[in-house]
Amino acid sequence: MFSRTVTLPSPDATCALAAALAPRLRPGDVLLLQGGIGAGKTHFARCLIQTLQEVPEDVPSPTFTLVQVYDTPAGEVWHADLYRLSDPDQCVELGLLDAFETAICLIEWPDRLADLVPPGALLLDFSVTGDDSRTLTLRGCGPRGPQLLEGLA
């Protein structure tokens, strides 16, 4: 298990970290985006996805659609917001278990996965520390986590 904490003083700093992490990702990488409403999860995901797109386009929150899928040169990216789910079986119905193996997955409200969290997933825990500032704690198991984080802020 590894852990690293970074301070993100502004939305631009959050976006810069997402942009630095994006090119390191590959299909099979799962990022669990945890934090309260307004903590910066969707902003981080939006910046990461736009970095991976050949031509950055609008990246809406998947709050109501539950899952948005993007084709990028790095592979398919699944952005899921599980806030409205009440049972882990609903995650299976959405196709997330297959996506965990074949796509880059960004999962907001990962607690809804319960015991379906894939081994080796990277947890990004966002905490509000001021109007624009956040603390981000990154935790994970397995070899990919340290590889993804090496040299980042």
C-alpha positions as CSV (number, residue, x, y, z in Angstrom):
1,M,0.0,0.0,0.0
2,F,1.3,3.4,-0.8
3,S,0.0,6.9,-0.1
4,R,0.8,10.4,-1.2
5,T,-0.9,13.7,-0.3
6,V,-0.7,16.9,-2.5
7,T,-2.1,20.3,-2.0
8,L,-4.1,21.7,-4.9
9,P,-4.3,25.5,-4.3
10,S,-6.6,26.2,-7.3
11,P,-8.8,24.6,-9.9
12,D,-6.0,25.2,-12.4
13,A,-3.6,23.2,-10.1
14,T,-6.2,20.4,-10.0
15,C,-6.4,20.5,-13.8
16,A,-2.6,20.5,-14.2
17,L,-2.3,17.4,-12.0
18,A,-5.0,15.6,-14.1
19,A,-3.2,16.6,-17.3
20,A,0.1,15.3,-16.0
21,L,-1.5,12.0,-14.9
22,A,-3.5,11.4,-18.1
23,P,-0.8,10.3,-20.5
24,R,0.5,7.7,-18.0
25,L,-2.9,5.9,-18.0
26,R,-3.7,2.8,-20.1
27,P,-6.6,0.5,-20.4
28,G,-7.2,-1.4,-17.2
29,D,-6.3,1.5,-15.0
30,V,-9.1,2.5,-12.6
31,L,-9.2,5.8,-10.7
32,L,-11.6,6.0,-7.8
33,L,-12.6,9.6,-7.3
34,Q,-13.8,10.1,-3.7
35,G,-14.9,13.2,-1.9
36,G,-17.9,15.2,-1.0
37,I,-20.1,17.2,-3.4
38,G,-18.1,20.1,-4.8
39,A,-14.7,18.6,-3.8
40,G,-13.4,18.6,-7.4
41,K,-13.9,15.1,-8.6
42,T,-15.8,16.0,-11.8
43,H,-13.4,18.9,-12.5
44,F,-10.4,16.5,-12.2
45,A,-12.1,13.9,-14.5
46,R,-13.1,16.6,-17.1
47,C,-9.5,17.9,-17.3
48,L,-8.1,14.3,-17.5
49,I,-10.5,13.3,-20.3
50,Q,-9.9,16.5,-22.3
51,T,-6.2,15.9,-22.1
52,L,-6.6,12.5,-23.6
53,Q,-8.9,13.7,-26.4
54,E,-7.3,14.6,-29.8
55,V,-9.7,17.6,-29.9
56,P,-10.9,18.5,-26.4
57,E,-14.7,18.6,-26.3
58,D,-17.3,19.2,-23.7
59,V,-17.2,16.7,-20.9
60,P,-20.5,16.8,-19.0
61,S,-20.9,15.3,-15.6
62,P,-22.4,11.8,-15.8
63,T,-24.7,12.5,-12.8
64,F,-27.9,11.7,-14.7
65,T,-26.5,9.4,-17.4
66,L,-24.5,7.5,-14.9
67,V,-21.8,6.7,-17.4
68,Q,-20.2,8.7,-20.3
69,V,-17.8,6.9,-22.6
70,Y,-15.1,8.6,-24.7
71,D,-12.9,7.3,-27.4
72,T,-9.4,8.6,-27.2
73,P,-6.0,7.7,-28.7
74,A,-5.1,6.1,-25.3
75,G,-8.2,3.9,-25.5
76,E,-11.8,4.0,-24.3
77,V,-12.3,6.2,-21.2
78,W,-15.4,5.5,-19.0
79,H,-16.4,8.2,-16.6
80,A,-19.1,7.0,-14.1
81,D,-20.9,8.8,-11.4
82,L,-22.4,6.2,-9.0
83,Y,-24.0,8.7,-6.6
84,R,-27.6,7.6,-7.5
85,L,-27.0,3.9,-7.3
86,S,-28.2,1.9,-4.3
87,D,-26.9,-1.6,-5.0
88,P,-23.5,-2.8,-6.3
89,D,-25.3,-5.1,-8.7
90,Q,-26.3,-1.9,-10.6
91,C,-22.6,-1.4,-11.4
92,V,-22.5,-4.8,-13.0
93,E,-25.6,-3.9,-15.1
94,L,-23.8,-0.8,-16.3
95,G,-20.9,-2.9,-17.6
96,L,-18.3,-1.5,-15.3
97,L,-16.7,-4.9,-14.5
98,D,-15.9,-5.4,-18.1
99,A,-14.7,-1.8,-18.5
100,F,-12.3,-2.2,-15.5
101,E,-10.4,-4.7,-17.7
102,T,-10.6,-2.9,-21.1
103,A,-10.8,0.8,-20.5
104,I,-9.4,3.6,-18.5
105,C,-12.1,4.1,-15.8
106,L,-12.8,7.2,-13.7
107,I,-15.3,6.3,-10.9
108,E,-17.0,9.0,-8.8
109,W,-18.7,7.8,-5.6
110,P,-16.7,4.5,-5.6
111,D,-18.2,3.5,-2.2
112,R,-21.2,2.3,-4.3
113,L,-19.0,-0.4,-5.8
114,A,-18.7,-2.1,-2.3
115,D,-16.6,-5.3,-2.8
116,L,-16.5,-4.8,-6.6
117,V,-13.5,-2.5,-6.4
118,P,-10.9,-3.9,-8.7
119,P,-7.5,-4.8,-7.0
120,G,-4.9,-2.3,-8.0
121,A,-7.4,0.6,-8.3
122,L,-6.0,4.0,-7.4
123,L,-8.0,6.0,-4.8
124,L,-8.0,9.8,-5.2
125,D,-9.6,11.3,-2.1
126,F,-10.4,15.0,-2.5
127,S,-10.9,17.3,0.6
128,V,-12.0,20.9,0.4
129,T,-9.6,23.1,2.3
130,G,-10.7,26.6,1.1
131,D,-12.9,28.3,-1.5
132,D,-10.7,27.0,-4.3
133,S,-8.1,24.8,-2.6
134,R,-8.1,21.1,-2.1
135,T,-6.0,18.4,-0.5
136,L,-5.7,15.3,-2.6
137,T,-4.6,12.0,-1.0
138,L,-3.7,9.2,-3.5
139,R,-3.7,5.7,-2.2
140,G,-3.4,2.3,-3.8
141,C,-2.1,-1.2,-4.0
142,G,-0.2,-3.0,-6.7
143,P,2.6,-2.0,-9.0
144,R,0.7,0.5,-11.2
145,G,0.1,3.1,-8.4
146,P,3.7,4.0,-7.8
147,Q,4.4,4.0,-11.6
148,L,1.5,6.4,-12.2
149,L,2.6,8.8,-9.4
150,E,6.3,8.8,-9.9
151,G,7.5,12.3,-10.5
152,L,4.1,13.9,-10.2
153,A,3.6,17.0,-7.9
